[in-house]
Amino acid sequence: MTTQRNRIGLALVLAIVVLSVAAGAQPETESSAIRLLIVDETKTFLSTMRVGALVGVLKGAGLFEVDVKFADVATSWDDPLDGETLDPGLEPYDIVVVIPVGIDDGTVDWVLLVSGPPPLLDPAVLAGLGAVGQITSQVFEGNVRAVGITDHLLVALLYGIYSAEGWMR
């Protein structure tokens, strides 16, 4: 079991390196990119490596402009951006992905995809939202599911808060 985990960890590290190099070689297209913030609450090495792989894959796709913010929360139900402010030089995000601390110990099996309601989203953002959900599930080996605004009241609540605070478009 440990050997298999070591192989998975090594494969994730290699994927991150390869995708980072590939992403660095591609020209930036910020005007058409979907603005994406990943909020990482995880604490274990394996989860952090998976978040790194997720960032690498999303950047490598060329559709997303990805920023990462680390959050220290007590529970998976805490608002990870509470008390934080968006840097004045940054534009608001189209999607905020919250990767909860409970993934580390198996107490939660979801990742929050915070966005506006689907009927109000640009078609490119809506497609990007679906891609982020699928890629996240694959990176976490199917052990997590993506939960969006139509799936859980918490996501709608966070969208309202983040919109009011200027984090979201």
C-alpha positions in Angstrom: 0.0 0.0 0.0 2.8 2.4 0.9 4.7 1.6 -2.3 1.6 2.4 -4.3 1.2 5.7 -2.5 4.8 6.5 -3.1 4.4 5.8 -6.8 1.3 8.0 -7.0 3.1 10.8 -5.2 6.1 10.5 -7.5 3.8 10.5 -10.6 2.0 13.7 -9.3 5.4 15.4 -8.7 6.5 14.5 -12.2 3.2 15.7 -13.6 3.5 19.0 -11.8 7.0 19.5 -13.2 6.1 18.6 -16.7 2.9 20.7 -16.8 4.7 23.7 -15.1 7.3 23.7 -17.8 4.7 23.3 -20.5 2.6 26.1 -19.1 5.6 28.4 -18.9 6.4 27.9 -22.6 2.9 28.9 -23.7 1.9 32.5 -24.4 -0.3 34.2 -21.9 -3.9 35.0 -23.0 -5.1 36.7 -19.9 -7.9 38.6 -21.7 -9.8 35.4 -22.6 -8.7 33.3 -19.6 -11.1 32.3 -16.9 -10.0 33.8 -13.5 -9.8 31.0 -11.0 -8.8 31.1 -7.3 -7.9 27.9 -5.5 -8.2 28.1 -1.8 -6.1 25.3 -0.2 -7.0 24.4 3.4 -5.2 21.0 3.3 -2.4 20.1 5.7 -1.0 16.8 4.6 1.8 16.2 2.1 -0.3 14.0 -0.2 -3.2 16.5 -0.3 -0.8 19.4 -1.0 0.8 17.5 -3.8 -2.6 16.8 -5.3 -3.5 20.5 -5.1 -0.2 21.3 -6.8 -1.1 18.8 -9.5 -4.5 20.4 -9.9 -3.0 23.8 -10.3 -0.5 22.4 -12.9 -3.1 20.7 -15.0 -5.4 23.8 -14.9 -2.6 26.2 -15.9 -1.4 23.7 -18.5 -4.9 23.7 -20.1 -4.4 27.3 -21.1 -8.0 28.2 -20.3 -7.5 29.4 -16.8 -5.6 32.2 -15.0 -5.0 30.4 -11.7 -4.1 31.9 -8.3 -3.6 29.9 -5.1 -4.3 31.1 -1.6 -3.5 29.0 1.5 -6.0 29.1 4.4 -5.7 28.0 8.0 -9.1 27.0 9.2 -10.3 25.0 12.2 -13.0 23.1 10.3 -14.1 22.5 6.7 -17.2 24.6 7.3 -15.2 27.8 8.1 -15.0 30.6 5.6 -11.4 30.4 4.4 -11.4 34.0 3.1 -12.9 35.5 6.2 -10.9 38.6 7.1 -8.9 38.5 3.8 -9.2 41.2 1.1 -8.5 41.0 -2.6 -5.3 42.7 -3.6 -6.2 46.0 -5.3 -4.3 45.2 -8.5 -6.2 42.0 -9.1 -9.4 41.5 -11.0 -12.3 39.5 -9.3 -12.5 35.8 -10.0 -15.0 33.9 -12.1 -14.6 30.7 -10.0 -13.3 30.1 -6.5 -12.4 26.5 -5.7 -12.3 25.7 -1.9 -10.4 22.5 -1.1 -11.4 21.7 2.5 -9.2 20.5 5.3 -11.5 17.5 5.9 -10.1 15.9 2.7 -7.0 15.1 4.7 -8.7 12.8 7.2 -11.7 11.7 5.1 -14.3 13.6 7.0 -15.5 15.4 3.8 -15.6 14.1 0.3 -16.3 17.3 -1.6 -14.6 20.3 -3.1 -16.6 23.6 -3.3 -16.9 25.3 -6.8 -18.0 28.8 -6.0 -19.4 30.6 -9.0 -22.5 32.6 -10.0 -25.7 30.8 -11.0 -25.3 28.8 -14.3 -27.9 30.9 -16.2 -26.0 34.0 -15.5 -22.5 32.7 -16.3 -20.7 33.3 -19.6 -20.8 30.1 -21.6 -16.9 29.8 -21.4 -17.0 30.1 -17.6 -19.8 27.5 -17.4 -17.8 25.1 -19.5 -14.7 25.9 -17.4 -16.6 25.2 -14.3 -17.5 21.7 -15.6 -13.9 21.1 -16.6 -12.6 22.1 -13.1 -15.0 19.7 -11.5 -13.9 16.8 -13.6 -10.2 17.5 -13.3 -10.5 17.9 -9.6 -12.3 14.6 -9.2 -9.6 12.9 -11.4 -6.7 14.5 -9.4 -8.2 13.3 -6.2 -8.7 9.8 -7.7 -12.5 10.0 -7.5 -12.4 10.3 -3.7 -14.0 13.8 -3.9 -16.9 15.3 -5.8 -17.3 18.8 -7.0 -20.2 20.7 -5.3 -21.5 23.8 -7.1 -24.0 26.5 -6.4 -27.0 24.3 -7.5 -25.9 21.5 -5.2 -25.4 23.0 -1.8 -26.6 26.1 0.1 -23.1 26.7 1.5 -21.8 27.4 -2.0 -24.6 29.9 -2.7 -23.9 31.6 0.7 -20.1 31.8 -0.1 -20.9 33.2 -3.5 -23.0 36.0 -2.0 -20.3 36.8 0.6 -17.5 36.7 -2.0 -19.4 38.8 -4.4 -20.1 41.4 -1.8 -16.5 41.5 -0.7 -15.3 41.9 -4.3 -13.7 38.5 -4.7 -16.1 37.4 -7.5 -17.4 39.0 -10.7 
